[in-house]
Structures are given as C-alpha cells and as structure tokens.
Amino acid sequence: MIRFAFLSFYRSLTRQPLYAALNLLGLSLGIAVFLALSLFVRFERSYDSWLPHAGTIYSIAVKAEFRRTHDKPPSYAAIAPVFDAIAPNGGAVAATRIAPTYVTIKTGNAAFSEESQLVDPDFFRVFDLPVVAGDRDAALKAPDGVILTESAARTYFGRTDIVGESVTMIDGPTLSGDSGARLEKRWRVTAVLKDLPPNTSLKISSIRLISPALITRDIMWERLSQMYFLFASPDRANDLAGRIPALVTAHPYPQPLKTRLDEYAASSTFYVLPLTGEHLADPHAVQALAALETAGALALLVALANYINLAAVRMRPRAREVAVRKATGAGSGRLVAQFLIEAVIFGLAAIMIALSLVEISLPVIDRIGRLPLHLDYGREAPIIVGLAVVALLCTGLAGLYPAFVLAAYAPAPVLATAKMPAGRPEGRWLREGLALAQFAVTTTFFIAIIGFLTQVAHMQGNDIGIARTGVLVTDSLLGQGLSRDEAQAVQTAWRRTPGVQAVSSGLVPGRYALQSLVFAPARRRDLDGAPSTPANVVWSDQDFFKAYDTRVLAGRPLTQADDKWTLDDGYASAGKIWTYPAAANVAVDLTAAQALGFASPQAALGHDIAYGQAVLHIVGVVADQRFHGPTVRHFPAIYLYSSLQPIEQDTIIRYSGIDEATATRRLGVAWHAAVPQLPLQLNGIGHELDYFYADDRRNTRLFALGGIVAGLIGAMGLYAMAAFNASVRVQEFGIRKSLGASPWKIARLLAVQSLRPVIVANLIAWPAAWLILDRWLGQFEDRVALSPWFFLAGSGVSLLIAVITVSGVAWSAARVQPGGALQQV
C-alpha cells in the first residue's frame, strides 16, 4: 500500500502540477513561518538555562515604594552594601555581586574604553563558567589577577593564548579626595573565559575581585549592583525575600550609611527572583513573544486550511480513479488509508521544503531580530523534530477530510456521466468556511501590523523633550578615570570647538535611565496637609536644557550658582557618600508643576517644595523630558544642579551647522589634545534612544513576516475555492452565455460568490483586531489612538489581494465558449 501511495502521490503531482505546486508551496510556507518563529521564541525563553544549576540561581530584585504604582517589573539590582547584610544570613550555598565599573584598558600603544565586572570570591561557585586556558579561581585570590573572555582577549591581544600576559587598567576616580584621582595598575591575566552564548543575561568582558581600592563612587552609590545567590533548593530562595528588610536594618553599617540603608529597606519591596526569568521580566516582552508565537501558529493553521481547500480542488479529477478502484474490489478503508498516507507524504515533502526555506531565511530573520539563530541539527535535534512532528500531525489531520470524501464516492454515478461530482452542500460550506477563516486571520494580521507600525513610528518621532538630532553623548569622561578637574577642562575645550552650541553632563536616555534616577515624595510647603507627589530627581550640569534643546516654559534654567552638592564621611574609612542639600534652587517639569497643584508654569515660580529633608525653591519650569521607555509612566521630575556631573554621568554635546561626522572629528581633536593617552567614544543621541524602540520594531517586523506569509497563503486558498466554483459551474456558465449573458456578468457572478466569505471575514476581523491593538497599545503611556484608518487600510489590503486573486479565475471562466462547456453535460 505504501508503494502504491508513493506512486499515486507522484501521479497526482504530475497530472495537476499547478494545484499541486500551490498546495505544496502554501503548506511549506506555513510550516516554515511556524518553525522560524518557534525557534525565535524558544531562543528568547532559553536565556540562562544553559548555566549549571540555573534552576537554583536567584537574584535580588527591588521595587521602590512609589514605583509600585505602575506595572514595570522590579529592577534586578540593589544598592551594593545590601549584599553585606544578606550574604552571610540569606541561607545560600554561595553568593556574589556583579558590579560594573568603567575602565580604560591599555596594551602597548592601544587603549580601549570598556566595562569591567567586579565580583566577590564565590563568583565561580555561583556561576560555573568554563575557561579555555588558565586557572579561573586564581584570579579571585591574587591581588592583581584578572580574567578576560575570549572576545576581550582577541580585542586586546589579537589572540587567546595570553595567560600570564599583563594589561594596564585605569579605574575611575577613587574617593580619596573631592576632585578624584585615577587608579592605574598592571593586572596579570590568570585565565581566559570561554565566550558566553548569546542567550545570557550576564554581560562579562573582564572579571576582577572586589577590593577596597576598587570601591568607587560609581559602584557603591550611583550605580546598582546585581546580586546572585545559589541555593540548595528553590524553597530556600522563597524564604529569603521576606527577611531582607530585617537583615538590612539589623546589620551594623557605619553612619550615615546606616540611616540611608534603613530608609532604603523601609521604602522598597524586595524580591528573590530566578535568574532564568530576568530576560523576560518585563510583561511587555512576554506579550510580544506571545504575539509572535500566536503569529506562527496562525500561519500554520492558515496553511492547513489552504491545504484542505486545494485538496478539494484536486479531488474531483480523481473521482474516476476511486470509482474504477472500487469497481474492481477496493474497499473504502483501504482507500482512506492510501489517501492519508499520501497526505503524510505530502506533509513530509512540505517539511523538507520548509526546513530549506528556514535555512535560507534565517540570515534575514537574524538581521531583523539581531539574534544569531541557526538550525543546529545536532544540538537542536529534539526541538526541530518536535516541531516537525507537530506540523506532520497537523498535515495528517488536515488530510482526513479529503481522504474520507474521496473514499465515499460511489462508482456507478461517477462512471455513468462525464461530469465530475460537485460534492455535497456541506462540502461547499466547509470550503467557504475555511476561506472565511483564512481571510479573517489575514485581515486581522494586516490591521494589527498597520497599528503596530504606526505606534513604532510615533514613538520614534514624537516630542519627548529631548532633541533627536544634533546631539552627541559620551561616557568617556565618566569611564576613563578622569578627575573632576580634567573632565571640566575637556568640556571647556569642547565648548570652544567650532559648531558646538552647548556641553553639559547629566542623565542620558537608555538602558539604565531608571536606575540612575533618585525617587522620593515631594509636596508643596505653602499648603497645610498638601498631599505627597512621587517625583524623580534629575542631577544636571550647566546648559543641560540647552544641550537637549528643551523648552523653558517659565523662569530660568539652573546655573553654577545653584550648586549645593556636598560630601559626608561614609562607608568604610576610605569612602564618602553624597547627601542632599538642605536647601537649593531647582527646576521642575510641567508634569511636576501640575501634580503639585499649580495652575500654570508661571504660577509655580518662587514656591518651595519639600523633598525628603530638603527645601527646594522653584526657579524654573521646563517641558517634560522622557529619559525612559515609552511603556514606563512619566513621573514628575525635579532638576538639581551639580558641578560633579562630568565624572558622575554622561556628557551631552549639542552641535549646529555641521554634520555628525564633522562634529565627531572636531571633538576628537580637542579630546586627544587634552588626554592623548585615552580613547574617546561618541554616539549620536539616536543610538541611545533606539534602545527603547529596537525590540518593538524587531517584533513588529517579525509579526509582519508572519502576516505577509499568511496573506500569500490565504490568496492561494481563495484561488483554490474560486477555481473549484468555476469548475463546478462551467456548464451553468455555458448555458448563460448561450442565452446572451456577457462575459462581464458571468465574471461578476463568480467573483461575488468567491468574495462573499472574504467580506464576511473582514467583519469578523475588525473586533478581533480591535481587541489585539487596544491591549497592545495600552502598554504605552504615549500611545496612538485606535484610528478607523487602521481597519479600513487593513481590510483594503485584504480585499485588494482577494480581488486580484479572484479576478483572473473569474475572467478565465467567463471566456469559456458555450459549446465546449456544454459538451460536459
């Protein structure tokens, strides 16, 4: 039977090559999209699962009190000294921090600006990472030991056999003095770490042991540290979260650090979350993956519906074959089995073609998704086989209908007439129902894609209070170990550079914007019982608003006369911490002015607000600036001035009258004249802002890929139904033409019949697309409205595809000569 099924499969391909090719191509495309998007979704969900003991590695995550009011996930990081209280008493087998710090690395005459990771002695007990050479544990015991990754070794030395070699590392300013001082030291490479796979949350290039000499301002106060714990079981991790505030409060920190950390513990919610959940901690990312997964499944379902429709077209010419075989003794069961085996063979062929299509398309998907996806038939064999089996089972199930319909043909009626059986009415209803479902899905895809693209375009172009062009940013003054005096000298040289309009330091939008903001309640002091308003403090330097081209709505921007930043003795004998001024002039944004109850920006000037223990005097009101992503609620902002910002935050440079390349070259000349031994890295502001939009843009493109393929498959299915209708009604059309009907009327008659399910499908698609778009757009604070044009445009594209598809079939049927058509009666 199997041999005969293969022979029958071959004959069906050669006898009806067009229908067979469309059927095979449509099924292959659907399976290919399903496989490709499934691989992408699986990759995104596999982050950190490759690590040994990944299931029992947990991280401390924190949500500040007032940030509980929105749905952003907790930050997988905490203030570094919290670790001292948790690590000895948390019940973990091992624990470590990963504290990033900016460094300059010099080898020979080359210098590189990098981020180095400082860790605790138990790092490799928590993360059992493989090395390609050397002793990884020795680096965390030696006072001058450093571990480099393979990529870092190639960057610095051009090779990986570098154990025993030395590099010079220049760390940021220590707290030995107010102006800071560079720490330059030779470090010996004790091991080369194997490059981590791309599906990891760990960002590592070089690893060193945390030591008092390396505890800088950046690490201990301005930036948060990631804290990881290896537990014997998940139950131990669940027990720790509720004990963290008490552990922090009970720890004997020196003053004034203890007061600050007691407030931190009281005003924050602590979580102990699995490492494997860090990558998809944001609900927005989870929903995006679910949408892509759904797109892949729908593309496969559309392909299966198309398979059934095209199989129905291919059934009618096989009616005589079934009749002859039944007349010679073949039973219905044997025929059903044969046709099901043919369907499975068809599915296998489609899977083979689909795998080839995936291989061809993965480079394109990789460029869209910025991920190194590939089909590893060795390591990924279970996954690929599993997905293929799912596709094959679906193909087999789709083959049930044509198999049973074919096997049910009675020999006598079929052999007694030249006319092929048209099938029962329920068969027509099924075919139209499948076409309706296909185009309902396709139209929903098109409407959603238009909505997604509109929102992404809106995010990339709307007013965020920050200039999107003419601005360069750099962390080189922060990360190159410059003292405050050196950094200010560089900025002075840049201000004198032709074409430069403003130079400032402060917050830059991007990955760490929220972590760089200080968050606390503020209230008006002139109103008794005035309610508190949660607000962010944004530290800035001179010309901050000018650098970003932010509008000053009332009053004035901050100047050097408003600098009230001070130092207090703090953590350990060598360190200092920063405190808020008791009183200072501030600017607020429009949202803050409104939240504090002022009727207009002008009305806010001259008033005082209480922020913690400080009294802040409003001297200016500016337009809102969005430093965080479009899904994060914009909170009121209070701006303070600090001349320490050049070594605390990134530098912002506004230029005019020249292009970016010229501005970059001129700034580089001024930089190398001041600090010739250090590298400079400049990025356009668009590069930083792109972090907020890249994932949504990528996911929209992948979703659009699924939608385009679904539309193409849907067109094939509609073509099949129109062709089937034309073949069934060919005699009717012959009679109509012999009675005087014009080809145009006959074409219109067939087109209306074929387009009817498409029109109904559009009516079904609108509410489904509305629900999808409303839920997706609801994640954005600044969202586009659900415009009727989304639905009209999506339906218009769907109808245009349908009309083009049906028109060719309808016109061909209408041009059949009456004599030839009536000969089949």
C-alpha positions, 0 to 999 in steps of 0.5 A: 500500500505504501508503494502504491501511495508513493506512486499515486502521490507522484501521479497526482503531482504530475497530472495537476502540477499547478494545484499541486505546486500551490498546495505544496508551496502554501503548506511549506510556507506555513510550516516554515513561518511556524518553525522560524518563529518557534525557534525565535521564541524558544531562543528568547525563553532559553536565556540562562538555562544553559548555566549549571544549576540555573534552576537554583540561581536567584537574584535580588530584585527591588521595587521602590515604594512609589514605583509600585504604582505602575506595572514595570517589573522590579529592577534586578539590582540593589544598592551594593552594601545590601549584599553585606547584610544578606550574604552571610544570613540569606541561607545560600550555598554561595553568593556574589555581586556583579558590579560594573565599573568603567575602565580604560584598558591599555596594551602597548600603544592601544587603549580601549574604553570598556566595562569591567565586572567586579565580583566577590570570591564565590563568583565561580561557585555561583556561576560555573563558567568554563575557561579555555586556558588558565586557572579561573579561581586564581584570579579571585585570590591574587591581588592583581589577577584578572580574567578576560573572555575570549572576545576581550582577549582577541580585542586586546591581544589579537589572540587567546593564548595570553595567560600570564600576559599583563594589561594596564587598567585605569579605574575611575576616580577613587574617593580619596579626595573631592576632585578624584584621582585615577587608579592605574595598575598592571593586572596579570591575566590568570585565565581566559573565559570561554565566550558566553552564548548569546542567550545570557543575561550576564554581560562579562568582558573582564572579571576582577575581585572586589577590593577596597581600592576598587570601591568607587563612587560609581559602584557603591552609590550611583550605580546598582549592583546585581546580586546572585545567590545559589541555593540548595533548593528553590524553597530556600530562595522563597524564604529569603525575600521576606527577611531582607528588610530585617537583615538590612536594618539589623546589620551594623553599617557605619553612619550615615550609611546606616540611616540611608540603608534603613530608609532604603529597606523601609521604602522598597519591596524586595524580591528573590527572583530566578535568574532564568526569568530576568530576560523576560521580566518585563510583561511587555516582552512576554506579550510580544513573544506571545504575539509572535508565537500566536503569529506562527501558529496562525500561519500554520493553521492558515496553511492547513486550511489552504491545504484542505481547500486545494485538496478539494480542488484536486479531488474531483479529477480523481473521482474516476480513479476511486470509482474504477478502484472500487469497481474492481474490489477496493474497499473504502478503508483501504482507500482512506488509508492510501489517501492519508498516507499520501497526505503524510507524504505530502506533509513530509515533502512540505517539511523538507521544503520548509526546513530549506526555506528556514535555512535560507531565511534565517540570515534575514530573520537574524538581521531583523531580530539581531539574534544569531539563530541557526538550525543546529541539527545536532544540538537542536535535534529534539526541538526541530523534530518536535516541531516537525512532528507537530506540523506532520500531525497537523498535515495528517489531520488536515488530510482526513477530510479529503481522504474520507470524501474521496473514499465515499464516492460511489462508482456507478454515478461517477462512471455513468456521466462525464461530469465530475461530482460537485460534492455535497452542500456541506462540502461547499460550506466547509470550503467557504468556511475555511476561506472565511477563516483564512481571510479573517486571520489575514485581515486581522494580521494586516490591521494589527501590523498597520497599528503596530507600525504606526505606534513604532513610528510615533514613538520614534518621532514624537516630542519627548523633550529631548532633541533627536538630532544634533546631539552627541553623548559620551561616557568617556569622561565618566569611564576613563578615570578622569578627575573632576578637574580634567573632565571640566577642562575637556568640556571647556575645550569642547565648548570652544570647538567650532559648531558646538552650541552647548556641553553639559553632563547629566542623565542620558536616555537608555538602558539604565535611565531608571536606575540612575534616577533618585525617587522620593515624595515631594509636596508643596510647603505653602499648603497645610496637609498638601498631599505627597507627589512621587517625583524623580530627581534629575542631577544636571550640569550647566546648559543641560536644557540647552544641550537637549534643546528643551523648552523653558516654559517659565523662569530660568534654567539652573546655573553654577550658582545653584550648586549645593552638592556636598560630601559626608564621611561614609562607608568604610574609612576610605569612602564618602557618600553624597547627601542632599542639600538642605536647601537649593534652587531647582527646576521642575517639569510641567508634569511636576508643576501640575501634580503639585497643584499649580495652575500654570508654569508661571504660577509655580515660580518662587514656591518651595517644595519639600523633598525628603529633608530638603527645601527646594525653591522653584526657579524654573519650569521646563517641558517634560523630558522622557529619559525612559521607555515609552511603556514606563509612566512619566513621573514628575521630575525635579532638576538639581544642579551639580558641578560633579556631573562630568565624572558622575554621568554622561556628557551631552554635546549639542552641535549646529551647522555641521554634520555628525561626522564633522562634529565627531572629528572636531571633538576628537581633536580637542579630546586627544589634545587634552588626554592623548593617552585615552580613547574617546567614544561618541554616539549620536543621541539616536543610538541611545534612544533606539534602545527603547524602540529596537525590540518593538520594531524587531517584533513588529517586523517579525509579526509582519513576516508572519502576516505577509506569509499568511496573506500569500497563503490565504490568496492561494486558498481563495484561488483554490475555492474560486477555481473549484466554483468555476469548475463546478459551474462551467456548464451553468456558465455555458448555458448563460452565455448561450442565452446572451449573458456577457462575459462581464456578468458571468465574471461578476457572478463568480467573483461575488460568490468567491468574495462573499466569505472574504467580506464576511471575514473582514467583519469578523476581523475588525473586533478581533483586531480591535481587541489585539491593538487596544491591549497592545497599545495600552502598554504605552503611556504615549500611545496612538489612538485606535484610528478607523484608518487602521481597519479600513487600510487593513481590510483594503489590503485584504480585499485588494489581494482577494480581488486580484486573486479572484479576478483572473479565475473569474475572467478565465471562466467567463471566456469559456465558449458555450459549446465546449462547456456544454459538451460536459453535460 
